[in-house]
Amino acid sequence: MTEPTRIPPRSGAAFILKRGELLTIIDPEGEQVADLASFSLEDPNEAISNGRTIDYASKLYFTTGDEIYSNRSNVMWTIMRDDVGTHDFLLTPCSAEMFRKLYGEEEPHRGCFGNLAAALAPHGVSPDAIPVAFNVFMNVPVDGKTGRISVDPPKSKPGDRFTLRAEMDLIIGLTACSAGQSNNFRYKPIDYLIHS
């Protein structure tokens, strides 16, 4: 297996993944979230969909063996390995606007949304097309009575892995999340491997 590619803290990358290839996302230092957005290579208007996936699975949390759907109800991913078991598919990528509104930052970081937009632009994906990402390793408990959510430190430890199989040719956007609360207030890298 080749060496993983590193995404530096608070940044993002984009790349192509072919049907049948595996994408392994690695948390090298622990407690670091990776936002995963994906689009059909044939037509980037087809994108990963939390709504379709939650609807078809009748659950909020996804792990080994589960399928992730597109907005056109096609299977986009199958989860093959999950060392952690806790991920989020509810919250949208952090953004400069979020840092302003929630944290009062006057000169905020562009966040995962800005990093995804910059990385995906050469692939023809506009900012308005970026959906709710699958937030690998993100820990967002939901209160069963009130529906209130909280963002807790990720449960991932150094070296933990999350592997998905592409069920169509894909354009991938992947980040090392920029939100302090999501990562226990330490910004760390994310590694990824493309393999068979």
C-alpha positions, 0 to 999 in steps of 0.5 A: 500500500502506498503512503498516505497523503496528508491534508494539513490542519485547517485545509482541504483537498480534492481528487478523483476516485473511480468506482470500486476504489477504496478511500481510507481516511486516517486520523494520525493524531486523534480527535480530528474531524474530516469533512467528506463531500462527494459528487458524481464525476459524470454529473457533479449536480449529483451529490452526497445526500444526508437526507436521502441516506437518513431516510433510507436507513431510518437512522442518524448514525452510520458505520461498517456495512451501511450505504451512503446515498446521493440526492438522486437516490443512487448508492454513492458509498459503502462503508467498509471499515470503521474503527470509531463508530461515531460520525456526524451527518447532520451539520453543514461544513463550518464557514466564515459566516458560522465563525462570525455568527456562533463565535463572534470572530471579526476576521474568521477562518474560511472554514471547511466550506471555504476549503472545500469550495477552493479545492473543488472549483477546478472540478467544476463544483460551485460553492452553492453546490456543496452539500452537508458533508459526511463528517468523519470522526465528528461526535454530535450527540442528539438528545432523544427527548428535546432533539438538541445537539451538542458538539463533543470531542471526537472519539478517534484515537491516533491511527484510527481509520474509516474506509469507504468503497466508491460505488460510482466515479466520484469527485471528492472534497476532503478537509481537516476540519477548521472548527475548534469545538469539533476537534477538542480545540486543537487543529491537526492534520488528516491523512487519506489513502486511495487503494483497491 
